[in-house]
Amino acid sequence: MITAYFISMKRKYPVRKRKISFKGHIIGFKDTLSALIMPIIIMGNLGRYFFTPTEAASVVVSYAFILTVFIYQEVKLSDLPDILKNTAVVLILVSTSNVLPG
């Protein structure tokens, strides 16, 4: 936080002039609550042995996909081919990086 403060002062980022009301905090918390459930899904299910770690990760990725596409609407379904193509390229690079000895 200290580093972020000094960087923002150096770059002269704007400072919020008015304080956020309690109602504004409640609205902000309500908007982020669905995303804050993800760690609970991971840790809660691992502690109760509903899922293995790999299954918990896949459940959270599916949950994040549903949130991003349908709830927050930040990604359109028409964007998915490009996203999947970029993901495939990264996965190929990662999987072939271990081929050469070194």
C-alpha positions in Angstrom: 0.0 0.0 0.0 2.9 2.3 0.7 4.4 1.7 -2.7 1.0 2.2 -4.4 0.6 5.5 -2.5 4.0 6.8 -3.7 3.5 5.7 -7.3 0.1 7.3 -7.4 1.5 10.6 -5.9 4.3 10.5 -8.5 2.0 9.9 -11.4 -0.5 12.5 -10.0 -3.5 10.3 -10.0 -6.8 12.1 -9.1 -7.9 12.1 -5.5 -11.5 11.4 -4.6 -12.8 14.7 -3.1 -15.9 13.3 -1.3 -16.2 10.4 1.0 -18.1 7.3 0.2 -21.3 7.0 2.2 -22.2 3.9 4.2 -24.9 3.2 1.6 -22.2 3.3 -1.1 -20.1 0.8 0.8 -23.1 -1.5 1.1 -23.7 -1.3 -2.6 -20.1 -1.9 -3.4 -20.0 -4.9 -1.1 -23.2 -6.3 -2.6 -21.7 -6.0 -6.1 -18.5 -7.9 -5.1 -20.1 -10.5 -2.9 -20.6 -13.0 -5.7 -16.9 -12.9 -6.5 -15.9 -13.1 -2.9 -17.7 -16.5 -2.7 -14.9 -18.2 -4.8 -12.4 -18.7 -2.0 -15.2 -20.0 0.2 -16.0 -22.6 -2.6 -12.4 -23.7 -2.7 -11.6 -23.8 1.0 -15.0 -24.9 2.2 -15.2 -27.8 -0.2 -11.6 -28.9 0.3 -12.1 -28.9 4.1 -15.2 -31.1 3.8 -13.8 -33.3 1.0 -16.6 -32.7 -1.4 -14.1 -32.1 -4.2 -10.5 -32.8 -4.9 -8.3 -29.7 -5.4 -8.5 -30.2 -9.2 -12.3 -30.5 -9.1 -12.6 -27.5 -6.8 -10.5 -25.5 -9.3 -12.8 -26.5 -12.2 -15.9 -25.6 -10.2 -14.5 -22.2 -9.4 -13.5 -21.6 -13.1 -17.0 -22.5 -14.2 -18.4 -20.2 -11.5 -16.2 -17.4 -12.6 -17.2 -18.0 -16.3 -20.9 -17.7 -15.3 -20.3 -14.6 -13.3 -18.2 -12.9 -16.0 -20.5 -13.7 -18.9 -24.0 -13.7 -17.4 -23.9 -11.7 -14.2 -21.3 -8.9 -14.7 -21.7 -9.1 -18.5 -18.0 -8.1 -19.0 -17.4 -10.7 -21.8 -19.8 -11.4 -24.6 -20.3 -14.9 -25.9 -19.0 -13.7 -29.3 -15.6 -13.0 -27.6 -15.2 -16.6 -26.6 -13.4 -17.9 -29.7 -10.7 -15.3 -29.4 -10.3 -16.0 -25.7 -10.1 -19.8 -26.2 -7.6 -19.3 -29.0 -5.3 -17.2 -26.8 -5.7 -19.7 -24.0 -4.7 -22.5 -26.3 -1.6 -20.6 -27.4 -0.5 -20.0 -23.8 -1.2 -23.7 -22.9 0.9 -24.9 -25.8 3.7 -22.6 -24.9 3.6 -23.8 -21.3 3.4 -27.5 -22.2 6.2 -27.3 -24.7 8.5 -25.3 -22.5 9.5 -28.4 -20.6 10.5 -30.4 -23.7 14.0 -29.2 -23.9 16.4 -30.3 -21.2 17.9 -27.5 -19.2 
